[in-house]
Amino acid sequence: MKIGQLVPISEQIKSKYKDLQQYSLMQYLGSYFELTLLMSILDFLLTYHIEDQLQRLVKPNGIYSKSSQIIIDKIQHCIIKERKLSLFYEQIQIEDIQYQKVKEFLQQYCYAQQQQFNFLFKEQLTTLAQIFQLSFYIFGELELKIPNKKQQCIFLYQDKNQYYYIQQYDENRNQKNQQNNCSSYKNMDQIYLSNKTQLESENDCQVSKSKLNENQFLKQDNIYINDKEIQQSQQIVQKSTEVIQMENQKYQEYSEQKLLICLKCKDKSQIQIFINKSCNHHFCFQCLSQFITDQDVNYSCLEKNCEQIIDSHSFQQFSQNLLNNNGNQITKIIVKAEFKNCSGCSKKVLRNLQFTNLCLHTFCIDCSIKFAKNTQIKIYCPYFGCLQKIAYEQLMEYLKSEKILFQCSKCEKQLERENLFLNRLCSHFLCFDCSYELVIKNSNSQLYQPCPINYCSQMLDSYQFNQFFEENQNIALQEQEKKEQLFEEIQNQESQSDIQFEGKVEKITQAENFNQSPQILNSNNNYKSQMQTDEDDDEYNNNDQTYVECTLCQTTFSDYNLRQKLNCKLHQIGVCCSLENENCPQCAKKNYYKSKYCFQSKLKLSIVNQEFDFYNFQTTSY
């Protein structure tokens, strides 16, 4: 049975519960309890014409979030204006797949009415019964009555954790009543109009006579128009044309002087680039001609997160001038843009910008983002009659190619979808850094951890959270091992170069005679020192390329944080940790900790040297 399907009430249920004999249909809404509450309340308000409660839903005392604002717009359009509950359900099914927005909407509405919306079954019903002044009656597996002062009641049916609500509002009957009322009002209006026309015809005859006399005088006055007014109007027109010409000349000079890069295809074009006046974004002729097909339609800017509109009139002038001026060099490109309807929302989008599933159904960027945010483990194709699943790996590759980033719900850092954890109970995203902080804070090693987002009372999915944390932790450890391997390789290369240098020096000393003059020896020593300094400089320059960050505080080297020359070959330290020091501060830090924890003798004996003076017969100590 599909969600949203209308089911007739069986005779067994009617015979068991006498209150349901006057009703014939009930709507199946699956395991979504909050959705059944909202649909049943709207059905109740439409049947009894309670307009005050509908207006409170749309305009409460508090402030709604963006997700609940979508549901408010649907209530305003579908229920208050159109009076169609089925249309409201169809649009919510497209916007909110998991019906999390409905849950947030009910929670925020209860807070606006100064009532707490708990997640317990019975307390939710009591709070809503107090706010809307109605009573609930649940039957089936669980029988529960929540009475109120008024006799008006909402009926809910529960069977195997699946929920139904008894439909009290009939859309077809309401439309027929409106048609009958309109027909009766039309007959009354015709009789009234027939009487009214007779009276108006008599009055018009008298008025027309008086107007003829007035018009004759007005025509004579209008002939004598002042010459000054005509001259002033001509001057204003001339000034406006001059200003427009000056702006066009400046715009043309600016576009002729600079050949900018297209922000869409990122290629330098030999042809002049079009600059949109409203936002100063620039695109080439080929990209815009693919996008702008109708000149009567206002198109938005191609740049992401830009809400400005492209001036179609100025683009038309730009294309005509470009083709007229460079007619010999440029051949007019006729692009056959392949537009295709999205299989999810039936929106017309270019085929190159769509995601194609294994079932060959195509989806736009908005629908693909909804698939990525979906909390279900298995996502099926939303096209009617298709049973194919959405290919998750291909979807991630498509989002990478389009450079679509998602936001962490806690630190608001924008990352790719693969680097974020999605909690399926509350649909919040968490990055690896926020999850690492959460694991460190969990000193008691609790099995079930709460969601760290503010005002969220849901728990984290422990199995998927641990799986995500282990995968990202392994990736971080692998990167750290690679850095350590690079450091060891560079150390080995340095030790081998030292051994080779020592071997060269030994060969030179064996070949030389021992009876050389001290001047020659000094020259050899100077030569060796120069060789060492040159090799140290080469190693220093080579190490600048391999070591990118300080080994003590792990800040990256740059023009403001230069690497320092030290005696140590194990560590690479910048200006951030040492300034004009030859000794390595990292090695000194290690020696300090060694000396701190080494064992010292408790008792220290002082030694005194004494001499005996035989002449004076006494000892002297010093």
C-alpha positions, 0 to 999 in steps of 0.5 A, a space after each residue: 500500500 502506498 503512502 497517501 492512499 485513500 482506503 475505505 473503512 471496513 464494515 467490521 470497524 464501523 460495527 465495532 466503533 459506532 462513532 465512525 458510521 457516518 464516515 467512509 474513507 481513511 488515508 494511509 500515512 505509514 509510520 509518520 505519526 507527526 504527518 498524520 497529526 498535521 493532516 488530521 488537524 488541517 482536515 478538522 479545521 477545514 470541515 468545521 470552518 475554523 479560520 482563526 486557527 488556520 491564521 494562527 498556523 500561518 502567523 504565530 507569535 514566534 518566528 519560524 525557521 526556513 524549513 518550517 516556512 516552506 510548510 507555511 507557504 503550502 498551507 497558505 496556498 493549498 488550504 487557505 486559498 484553494 481548500 484542497 488537502 490532497 494538493 497540500 500532501 502532494 507538494 509536501 511529498 516532493 519538498 520533504 521526503 522524510 517529513 522532518 520539516 513537518 516535525 520541526 513545524 509542529 515543534 516550533 508552533 507549540 513553542 510559539 504558543 508557550 507549550 512544550 512539544 515532547 517526543 512522547 506519544 501521549 504528551 504530544 496529543 495532550 498539547 495539541 488538544 489544548 492548543 486547538 481545543 479538540 479531542 483525540 480518539 485513537 483506536 485499533 491496537 492501542 485505544 486511547 481517548 484524550 477528551 476536551 470541553 468541546 465534542 468535536 473529535 479527530 479519529 486516528 487508527 493504528 495497526 502494526 505501527 502504521 497510522 491512518 486518519 479518518 477523513 471528515 472533509 470532502 473536497 468534491 462536496 465543497 466544490 459542488 456547494 460552491 457551484 450551486 451558490 454561485 448559480 443562485 447568486 448569478 440569477 439574482 445578479 441578472 435581475 438586479 442588473 436589468 433594473 439597474 440598466 433602465 435607471 442608468 440609461 435615463 440618467 445618462 441621457 441627462 448627463 450627456 447633454 451637460 457634458 456636450 456643453 462642457 466639452 465644447 469649452 474644453 476643446 477651445 482651451 486645449 488648443 492654446 498650449 504654452 510654447 514654454 512647456 513644449 520647449 521644456 519637454 524637448 530639453 528633458 528628452 535631449 538630456 536623457 538621450 545624451 546621458 544614455 549615449 555616454 553610459 553606452 560609450 563608457 561600457 563599450 570602451 571598458 569592454 574593448 579595453 579588457 578581454 576578461 576570462 569567462 567565469 563559466 568555461 574559464 577560457 580566455 576568449 579572443 572575442 569580447 566578453 559580455 559584462 552584466 551591469 547589475 552584478 559585473 559578472 562576465 561571460 563569453 558569447 558561447 556560454 550565454 547563447 547556450 543559456 539564453 534561448 528566449 529573449 522575452 524571458 528574464 534569466 538569472 546570472 550564471 555565477 553561483 549564489 548570485 541572484 541578479 538578472 541578466 539584462 536581455 536587451 543589453 545582451 541582444 545589442 552586444 551580440 548584434 554589434 559583435 556580429 556586425 563588427 566582426 562578421 568576417 572573422 566570426 561565424 555565427 554559432 547556432 547551438 542546439 541546446 538539449 533541454 530535458 525534463 527532470 524526472 523528479 521535479 519535471 524542471 527543464 534543465 540542460 542535459 549536460 548539467 543533469 545526473 543520470 542514474 543506472 535506470 537512465 532517468 535524469 535529475 537536476 542539481 536540486 533533486 540530486 542534493 535532496 538524494 545526498 541529504 536523504 536519511 534513508 539507507 536505500 533511496 529508490 528512483 522517484 520516477 513513477 513505476 521505477 524500482 531502481 535504486 539511486 547509484 550512490 557512488 555515481 551521485 558522489 562523483 557528480 556532486 564532485 564534478 559540479 563542486 557542490 559543498 555541504 555544510 557542517 551543522 555545528 562548525 558551519 564548515 563547507 566540505 564535500 559529502 564524503 567527508 561528512 557524517 549524516 545522522 539519520 535520526 535528525 538529518 544533521 551533518 558532522 565533520 571529522 573535527 567535530 566528531 573527534 571533539 565529541 569522542 574526546 568528551 565522551 569519557 564515560 564511553 556511553 553507547 548512545 551519544 546525543 546529537 551535539 547540535 543545539 536544541 536537538 534531542 535526538 541520539 546519534 546512530 552509533 554504528 554508522 558514527 563509529 564506522 565514519 570515525 574509524 574510516 577518517 581516522 585511518 585516512 589521517 593515520 596514513 597521511 601521518 605515516 607518509 610524512 614520517 616516511 618522507 622525513 626518514 628518507 631525507 634523514 638517510 640521504 643526509 647521512 649518506 652525503 655526510 659519509 661520502 664527504 668524510 671519505 673524500 676528505 680522508 683520501 685528500 689527507 692520505 695523498 698530501 705530505 705531512 711536511 706541508 707548510 702551515 699556510 697550505 694546511 690553512 688553505 685546505 681547511 678553508 676549502 673544506 669549510 667552504 665545501 661544507 657551507 656550500 653543501 649545507 646551503 644546498 641541503 637547506 634549499 632542498 629541505 625547504 622544498 620537502 619540509 613545508 611546516 615547523 616540526 615543533 609547532 607545525 605552522 607552515 613556512 612562508 615569506 613571513 615564517 622563514 626556516 632557520 639554520 640550526 646545528 640540528 639535522 633532525 628538526 626543521 624550525 622556523 621564526 615562529 619558535 626560534 629567532 637568531 639561535 644556533 641551538 635547536 629549541 626542540 632538542 633543548 626541550 627534550 634534554 630539559 625533560 630528561 634532566 627533570 626526571 633523572 635521579 639525583 644524589 640526595 647527599 653531597 659531600 664537600 672536599 677540603 684540601 689541607 696542607 701541614 706547615 711544619 715550621 709553625 706546626 699548623 694546618 692550612 685549608 683552602 
